[in-house]
Amino acid sequence: MSAEETSADGMRPIESPPLSRTGNSNDQARRHNLEAVLTLLHHGGSQTRAGLTRATGLNRSTIAALVAELGDLGLVYETQQTDPGTVGRPSPFVHLTDHMLAVAVNPDLDAVTIGLVGLGGRVHERVRHETSSTPGVDETIEIVRREVEALSSRLAPGQRIVGIGLAVPGLVRTSDGVVTLAPHLLWKDEPLAGPVAEALGMPASAANDAQLGLVAESLFGAGRGVDDIVYLNGSTSGIGGSVLVSGRTLQGAQGYAGELGHTLVNTQGVTCFCGKTGCLETEVSLARLLEVLGTEPLDGDEFDALLGTTEDPAVRAEIDRQLDVLSVALGNFVAIFNPSSIILGGFLGSLFAANPERVQEGIRRASFGTLGEQVTVQRAQLRTRLLMVGAAELAFAPMLADPAGVLAGLRAD
């Protein structure tokens, strides 16, 4: 992974924390170094103490002390190497525990999905709570409250929830968690993170779902080690997008850049939820696929199987039509952003998997010069875990930045 990582709020890139050997105080240096070690384990998995020493540039005794403190906090544990071929005293392996958990929430047009996620991007539980109509903010909060109460009752001894992250299909002001506009949900200027925190008695943060999806894929999936990415996610709430340029998330003047689903693709098209005509998400649409398939919304693997095996000419024609429109839009994005990778999540990943060659050829035809020949197109690796992992990054961010301080606060509560 490059020296720069996308911040967990999905809105602003940050540099990796400085590895402080000195500073204004020993406590400040310790906090920075705890952050660095915990973040390395969270994003990179189990490592030896020797590996952590090499990765951070800190000396062995400092790493030993930091690992011991993270162990006392209940965040890590160690095991001994058992390789008989190791020369000298083997360096212990350092692993994350599953004691600290985040609640991830994704409200959508027909359901609210809630997950329980551990450090390292491990999804412990995922519940899709279907709704009879588009959920409002109050209904969403009540669903989350009930599901978190049920999840909490099943926690093992020593486990605790450190916060809640909400991935919202719309424009979100991350500074205070207000949803400024989520057209499919019919939410406008709706406070969300604050009321959720008040209702559940724990910290909560909210951000755009596509931006959090890009964070998740960049840290744990198909985007690891890639600095230039166009990411699109498709759901019942339409198509969202986010763009990584030279390792930095594209922000825009108000932090709302990347609304790629509202790119114009058909001047004679239908009216979008946003009020415009012919947006990409009106032409490449889960609802239109489900209509021709004659089925209700399905979970990822079932939808993959249905699209991949259908021999119905009408269904194949609709799949090809949507793939062709998507390819033109992606070709335009390639010309604008010059990514090395395009990652497709949600139903767009399933659609792509139905005929990847058609998409790649369409991009080559639609993009400028030879740019389309140099870009890799793939589906998101995290599949149904994608937004759960991304939302959890939002909730884990304060603890990663100051593990001792945040956990001391939780214990005081």
C-alpha positions as CSV (number, residue, x, y, z in Angstrom):
1,M,0.0,0.0,0.0
2,S,1.2,3.5,-0.8
3,A,2.3,5.9,1.9
4,E,-1.0,7.7,1.5
5,E,-4.3,6.1,2.5
6,T,-7.8,7.2,2.1
7,S,-9.2,8.4,5.4
8,A,-11.9,6.3,7.1
9,D,-14.5,8.9,6.6
10,G,-14.2,8.4,2.9
11,M,-14.1,12.2,2.3
12,R,-10.6,13.3,2.8
13,P,-7.2,11.7,2.2
14,I,-4.7,11.5,5.0
15,E,-1.0,10.7,5.2
16,S,0.0,7.7,7.2
17,P,0.6,8.8,10.9
18,P,4.1,10.0,11.6
19,L,6.2,7.5,13.5
20,S,7.3,9.7,16.4
21,R,10.4,8.9,18.3
22,T,10.4,12.4,19.9
23,G,7.8,15.1,20.1
24,N,6.1,17.6,22.4
25,S,5.7,14.9,25.0
26,N,6.3,11.2,25.4
27,D,2.5,10.7,25.5
28,Q,2.1,12.3,22.1
29,A,4.8,10.1,20.6
30,R,3.3,7.0,22.2
31,R,-0.2,7.9,20.8
32,H,1.2,8.3,17.3
33,N,3.1,5.0,17.5
34,L,0.1,3.1,18.9
35,E,-1.9,4.4,16.0
36,A,0.7,3.4,13.5
37,V,1.1,-0.2,14.8
38,L,-2.7,-0.7,15.2
39,T,-3.4,0.6,11.7
40,L,-0.8,-1.6,10.2
41,L,-2.4,-4.7,11.8
42,H,-5.9,-3.5,10.9
43,H,-5.1,-2.9,7.2
44,G,-2.4,-5.5,6.7
45,G,-3.3,-8.5,9.0
46,S,-1.2,-10.4,11.4
47,Q,2.5,-9.6,11.5
48,T,5.6,-10.6,13.5
49,R,7.1,-8.1,15.9
50,A,10.1,-8.1,13.5
51,G,7.8,-7.2,10.6
52,L,6.3,-4.3,12.6
53,T,9.8,-3.1,13.5
54,R,10.8,-3.0,9.8
55,A,7.5,-1.4,8.7
56,T,7.6,1.4,11.3
57,G,11.4,2.0,11.6
58,L,11.0,1.9,15.4
59,N,13.3,-0.2,17.5
60,R,12.5,-3.6,18.9
61,S,12.0,-2.6,22.5
62,T,9.6,0.2,21.5
63,I,7.6,-2.2,19.4
64,A,7.5,-4.7,22.3
65,A,6.2,-2.0,24.6
66,L,3.6,-0.8,22.1
67,V,2.4,-4.4,21.4
68,A,2.2,-5.0,25.2
69,E,0.0,-1.9,25.7
70,L,-2.3,-2.8,22.8
71,G,-2.6,-6.2,24.4
72,D,-3.5,-4.7,27.7
73,L,-6.2,-2.7,25.9
74,G,-7.7,-5.9,24.5
75,L,-6.8,-5.1,20.9
76,V,-4.1,-7.7,20.1
77,Y,-2.6,-10.9,21.3
78,E,0.6,-12.8,20.4
79,T,1.5,-16.3,19.4
80,Q,4.9,-18.0,19.0
81,Q,6.3,-19.0,15.6
82,T,6.4,-22.8,15.2
83,D,8.6,-23.0,12.0
84,P,11.4,-25.4,12.9
85,G,13.6,-23.8,10.2
86,T,13.7,-20.4,11.9
87,V,17.3,-19.4,12.8
88,G,17.7,-17.8,16.2
89,R,15.0,-16.7,18.6
90,P,11.7,-16.5,16.6
91,S,9.8,-13.2,16.6
92,P,6.3,-13.6,18.0
93,F,3.3,-13.1,15.7
94,V,0.9,-10.2,16.6
95,H,-2.8,-10.7,15.9
96,L,-5.9,-8.6,16.3
97,T,-8.5,-9.8,18.8
98,D,-12.2,-9.7,17.9
99,H,-13.0,-7.7,21.1
100,M,-13.7,-4.4,19.5
101,L,-16.6,-4.1,17.1
102,A,-18.3,-1.5,14.9
103,V,-21.9,-1.4,13.8
104,A,-22.3,-0.7,10.1
105,V,-25.6,0.6,8.7
106,N,-26.8,1.0,5.0
107,P,-30.3,2.4,4.5
108,D,-31.7,1.7,1.0
109,L,-34.9,2.0,-0.9
110,D,-36.4,-1.3,0.3
111,A,-34.3,-2.3,3.4
112,V,-31.9,-1.3,6.1
113,T,-28.8,-3.5,6.3
114,I,-27.0,-3.7,9.6
115,G,-23.7,-5.4,10.2
116,L,-21.3,-6.2,13.1
117,V,-17.7,-5.7,11.9
118,G,-14.4,-6.4,13.6
119,L,-11.0,-5.0,13.1
120,G,-9.3,-6.2,9.9
121,G,-12.5,-5.8,8.0
122,R,-14.1,-9.0,9.3
123,V,-17.9,-9.0,9.1
124,H,-19.2,-11.1,12.0
125,E,-22.9,-10.7,11.2
126,R,-25.0,-9.0,8.5
127,V,-28.8,-8.6,8.7
128,R,-31.0,-7.2,5.9
129,H,-34.1,-5.8,7.5
130,E,-36.6,-5.4,4.7
131,T,-39.2,-2.6,4.8
132,S,-42.6,-2.4,3.3
133,S,-41.9,1.1,1.9
134,T,-39.0,3.5,1.7
135,P,-37.7,4.0,5.2
136,G,-37.7,7.5,6.7
137,V,-35.0,8.6,9.1
138,D,-37.1,7.9,12.2
139,E,-37.9,4.3,11.0
140,T,-34.3,3.8,10.1
141,I,-33.2,4.8,13.6
142,E,-35.7,2.5,15.2
143,I,-34.7,-0.5,13.0
144,V,-31.0,0.2,13.9
145,R,-31.9,0.5,17.6
146,R,-33.7,-2.9,17.7
147,E,-31.1,-4.7,15.6
148,V,-28.2,-3.4,17.7
149,E,-30.0,-4.4,20.8
150,A,-30.3,-7.9,19.4
151,L,-26.7,-8.0,18.3
152,S,-25.5,-6.7,21.7
153,S,-27.3,-9.5,23.4
154,R,-25.2,-12.0,21.5
155,L,-21.8,-10.5,22.1
156,A,-19.2,-12.8,23.7
157,P,-17.5,-11.8,27.0
158,G,-15.0,-9.0,26.5
159,Q,-16.6,-7.8,23.2
160,R,-17.9,-4.3,22.9
161,I,-19.2,-1.9,20.3
162,V,-17.0,1.2,19.8
163,G,-19.3,3.1,17.4
164,I,-21.6,3.2,14.5
165,G,-20.9,4.1,10.8
166,L,-23.7,4.9,8.4
167,A,-23.3,4.5,4.6
168,V,-26.0,6.6,3.0
169,P,-26.9,6.7,-0.8
170,G,-26.9,10.4,-1.1
171,L,-25.0,13.6,-0.3
172,V,-23.8,13.7,3.3
173,R,-22.2,16.5,5.2
174,T,-19.6,14.4,7.2
175,S,-18.8,17.2,9.6
176,D,-22.1,16.7,11.4
177,G,-23.7,13.6,9.7
178,V,-26.5,15.5,8.1
179,V,-27.9,14.0,4.9
180,T,-28.3,17.0,2.6
181,L,-30.0,15.0,-0.2
182,A,-30.8,11.3,-0.7
183,P,-33.4,11.6,-3.5
184,H,-34.3,7.9,-3.6
185,L,-34.9,7.8,0.1
186,L,-36.8,11.2,0.0
187,W,-34.4,12.6,2.6
188,K,-33.4,16.3,2.5
189,D,-31.5,18.1,5.1
190,E,-32.1,15.3,7.6
191,P,-29.8,15.0,10.7
192,L,-28.8,11.4,10.9
193,A,-25.6,10.7,12.8
194,G,-26.6,12.9,15.8
195,P,-30.0,11.2,16.4
196,V,-28.5,7.8,15.9
197,A,-25.9,8.5,18.5
198,E,-28.5,9.9,20.9
199,A,-30.8,6.9,20.4
200,L,-28.2,4.3,20.9
201,G,-25.8,6.0,23.4
202,M,-22.7,5.6,21.3
203,P,-20.7,7.6,18.8
204,A,-22.1,7.6,15.2
205,S,-20.8,9.0,11.9
206,A,-22.3,9.1,8.4
207,A,-20.9,9.5,4.9
208,N,-21.8,8.7,1.3
209,D,-22.0,5.0,0.5
210,A,-20.0,5.0,-2.7
211,Q,-17.1,6.9,-1.0
212,L,-17.1,4.4,1.8
213,G,-17.2,1.6,-0.7
214,L,-14.1,2.9,-2.3
215,V,-12.4,3.1,1.1
216,A,-13.3,-0.5,1.7
217,E,-12.0,-1.8,-1.6
218,S,-8.9,0.3,-1.4
219,L,-8.0,-1.1,2.0
220,F,-9.2,-4.7,1.8
221,G,-10.3,-5.5,-1.7
222,A,-9.6,-5.0,-5.4
223,G,-8.1,-1.5,-5.0
224,R,-5.3,-2.4,-2.6
225,G,-2.1,-0.7,-3.7
226,V,-3.8,1.2,-6.6
227,D,-3.6,5.0,-6.7
228,D,-6.0,5.8,-9.5
229,I,-9.5,4.3,-9.4
230,V,-13.0,5.0,-10.7
231,Y,-15.4,3.2,-8.4
232,L,-19.2,2.8,-9.1
233,N,-21.7,1.0,-6.9
234,G,-25.2,0.0,-8.0
235,S,-28.2,-0.6,-5.7
236,T,-31.9,-0.1,-5.5
237,S,-31.1,3.5,-4.7
238,G,-29.3,4.0,-8.1
239,I,-25.7,4.4,-8.9
240,G,-23.1,6.2,-6.8
241,G,-19.5,6.8,-7.6
242,S,-16.2,7.9,-6.1
243,V,-12.8,8.6,-7.7
244,L,-9.3,8.1,-6.4
245,V,-6.7,10.3,-8.2
246,S,-3.0,9.9,-7.3
247,G,-4.0,8.3,-4.0
248,R,-6.4,11.1,-3.1
249,T,-10.2,10.9,-3.0
250,L,-11.6,13.5,-5.3
251,Q,-13.6,15.9,-3.2
252,G,-14.9,19.0,-5.0
253,A,-15.6,22.4,-3.5
254,Q,-18.3,21.1,-1.1
255,G,-17.1,17.5,-0.7
256,Y,-19.7,16.0,-3.0
257,A,-17.6,15.1,-6.1
258,G,-18.2,11.7,-7.7
259,E,-21.9,11.7,-8.4
260,L,-21.2,9.6,-11.5
261,G,-24.7,8.1,-11.5
262,H,-26.1,11.4,-12.6
263,T,-24.0,11.6,-15.8
264,L,-26.1,12.3,-18.8
265,V,-26.3,9.3,-21.2
266,N,-29.7,9.7,-22.9
267,T,-31.1,13.1,-23.8
268,Q,-34.4,11.4,-24.7
269,G,-34.5,9.3,-21.5
270,V,-36.7,9.2,-18.5
271,T,-36.8,11.6,-15.6
272,C,-34.4,10.7,-12.7
273,F,-35.2,11.0,-9.0
274,C,-32.8,14.0,-9.0
275,G,-35.0,15.9,-11.5
276,K,-32.8,15.6,-14.5
277,T,-33.5,13.6,-17.6
278,G,-31.5,10.6,-18.9
279,C,-29.1,10.1,-16.0
280,L,-26.9,6.9,-16.1
281,E,-28.8,5.4,-13.2
282,T,-32.1,5.6,-15.1
283,E,-30.6,3.6,-18.0
284,V,-28.5,1.2,-16.0
285,S,-30.9,0.2,-13.4
286,L,-31.5,-2.7,-11.0
287,A,-35.3,-2.0,-11.2
288,R,-35.3,-2.5,-15.0
289,L,-33.3,-5.7,-14.7
290,L,-35.7,-7.1,-12.0
291,E,-38.7,-6.1,-14.1
292,V,-37.5,-8.1,-17.1
293,L,-36.4,-11.0,-14.9
294,G,-39.8,-11.0,-13.2
295,T,-38.3,-11.2,-9.7
296,E,-38.0,-9.3,-6.5
297,P,-34.6,-8.0,-5.3
298,L,-32.1,-10.8,-4.6
299,D,-28.9,-11.0,-2.5
300,G,-25.6,-10.9,-4.4
301,D,-24.9,-14.6,-5.1
302,E,-28.5,-15.4,-6.2
303,F,-28.5,-12.4,-8.5
304,D,-25.2,-13.5,-10.0
305,A,-26.5,-16.9,-10.7
306,L,-29.7,-15.6,-12.3
307,L,-28.0,-13.2,-14.6
308,G,-25.3,-15.7,-15.6
309,T,-27.5,-18.6,-16.5
310,T,-30.6,-17.0,-18.1
311,E,-31.3,-17.9,-21.7
312,D,-34.3,-15.7,-22.0
313,P,-33.8,-13.5,-25.1
314,A,-35.6,-10.5,-23.6
315,V,-33.4,-10.7,-20.5
316,R,-30.2,-11.1,-22.5
317,A,-31.2,-8.1,-24.6
318,E,-31.7,-5.9,-21.6
319,I,-28.4,-7.1,-20.0
320,D,-26.6,-6.2,-23.3
321,R,-28.4,-2.8,-23.5
322,Q,-27.4,-1.9,-20.0
323,L,-23.8,-3.1,-20.5
324,D,-23.5,-1.0,-23.7
325,V,-24.8,2.2,-21.9
326,L,-22.5,1.5,-18.9
327,S,-19.5,1.0,-21.3
328,V,-20.0,4.4,-22.9
329,A,-20.2,6.1,-19.5
330,L,-17.1,4.2,-18.3
331,G,-15.3,5.2,-21.5
332,N,-16.0,8.8,-20.7
333,F,-14.8,8.4,-17.2
334,V,-11.6,6.9,-18.5
335,A,-11.0,9.9,-20.7
336,I,-11.7,12.3,-17.8
337,F,-9.9,10.6,-14.9
338,N,-7.4,8.3,-16.6
339,P,-7.7,5.6,-14.0
340,S,-5.6,2.4,-13.9
341,S,-8.5,0.5,-12.5
342,I,-12.4,0.6,-12.6
343,I,-14.1,-1.2,-9.8
344,L,-17.8,-2.1,-10.0
345,G,-19.8,-2.9,-6.9
346,G,-23.4,-4.0,-6.1
347,F,-25.5,-5.0,-9.0
348,L,-23.1,-3.4,-11.4
349,G,-20.6,-6.1,-10.5
350,S,-23.1,-8.8,-11.3
351,L,-24.0,-7.1,-14.5
352,F,-20.3,-6.9,-15.5
353,A,-19.8,-10.5,-14.7
354,A,-22.5,-11.5,-17.1
355,N,-20.4,-10.4,-20.0
356,P,-17.1,-8.8,-19.1
357,E,-15.7,-8.9,-22.6
358,R,-18.6,-6.7,-23.9
359,V,-17.8,-4.1,-21.3
360,Q,-14.1,-4.0,-21.9
361,E,-14.6,-3.8,-25.7
362,G,-17.2,-1.0,-25.2
363,I,-14.8,1.0,-23.0
364,R,-12.0,0.7,-25.6
365,R,-14.4,2.0,-28.3
366,A,-15.7,4.9,-26.2
367,S,-12.5,6.1,-24.5
368,F,-10.0,8.5,-25.9
369,G,-7.0,7.2,-27.9
370,T,-5.4,4.1,-26.2
371,L,-6.5,5.0,-22.7
372,G,-9.2,2.3,-22.7
373,E,-6.7,-0.4,-23.5
374,Q,-4.7,0.4,-20.4
375,V,-7.4,0.3,-17.7
376,T,-8.4,-2.8,-15.7
377,V,-12.1,-3.4,-15.1
378,Q,-13.1,-5.7,-12.3
379,R,-15.9,-6.2,-9.8
380,A,-15.6,-5.4,-6.1
381,Q,-14.0,-8.2,-4.2
382,L,-15.9,-7.6,-1.0
383,R,-19.3,-8.2,-2.6
384,T,-22.1,-8.0,0.0
385,R,-19.6,-7.1,2.7
386,L,-18.5,-4.0,0.9
387,L,-20.6,-1.2,2.5
388,M,-20.5,-2.9,5.9
389,V,-16.6,-2.8,5.8
390,G,-16.6,0.8,4.5
391,A,-19.1,2.0,7.2
392,A,-17.1,0.3,9.9
393,E,-14.0,2.2,8.9
394,L,-15.9,5.3,9.7
395,A,-16.7,4.0,13.2
396,F,-13.2,2.7,13.8
397,A,-11.4,5.9,12.8
398,P,-11.4,7.5,16.3
399,M,-10.1,4.3,18.0
400,L,-7.4,3.8,15.4
401,A,-6.2,7.4,15.9
402,D,-6.2,7.2,19.7
403,P,-6.8,3.6,20.9
404,A,-5.9,4.2,24.6
405,G,-7.9,7.5,24.8
406,V,-11.0,6.1,23.1
407,L,-11.1,2.9,25.1
408,A,-10.5,4.7,28.3
409,G,-13.6,6.8,27.5
410,L,-15.6,3.8,26.7
411,R,-14.7,2.2,30.0
412,A,-15.6,5.4,31.9
413,D,-19.1,5.2,30.3
